[in-house]
Amino acid sequence: MNRVILTPPELPSAALAELKQWLGVTTTADDAPLLSLLTAALDVCEGFTGQMPLEAECEEVLPATAGWHRLATRPVQAITSAELIATDGTRTALDAVTYAIDLQAGGTGRIRLPGGETRVAVRFTAGLTADWDALPKALRHGLIRLAAHQHRERESAGAAPLPPASVAALWRPWRRVRLT
């Protein structure tokens, strides 16, 4: 997947507070590393479930061949623009009447391109929910447990598979597997 996150989700102080409560941490000395662990947990969650947990503005680069192209990131909330990328890297906005978009019920976003010899950058918003408090409880609890697990294991010698079984059990109902 050739995706760039243009505007990452912002984790609220409530997320950090939940993690600190789970760990029994009362000082602010470890706030930055704990936020980094929560951000990493979001990435692991997306890798495991196949769905971006919190909304972010993203861009994927697709070949400009004619026909329908499926975005790899899910769930897509809105496709906002498309730009042709020339071989020298310059970008030209595609007129909205030259392409079509399709947002499917399962969260898949598709774009139909007219064709050409270059690549197309598609900008879109993807994610299950816009804010932390609206995340399903099982996903949110799994994120907290994974970040806490990583915090506790930071000094260990071996790399255990991620996510741990207790987190995978929470996330499994949200897992989307796609055959290619």
Buried (B, 14 or more C-beta within 10 A) or exposed (E): EEBEBEEEBEBEEEBBEBBBEBBEBEEEEBBEEBBEBBBBBBEBBBEBBBBBBBBBBBBBBBEBEEEEBBBBBBBBBEBEEBBBBEEEEEEEEBEEEEBEBEBEEEBBBBBEBBEBEBBBBBBBBBBBBBBBEEBBEBBBBBBBBBBBBBBEEEEEEEEEEBBBEEBBEBBEEBEEEEEE
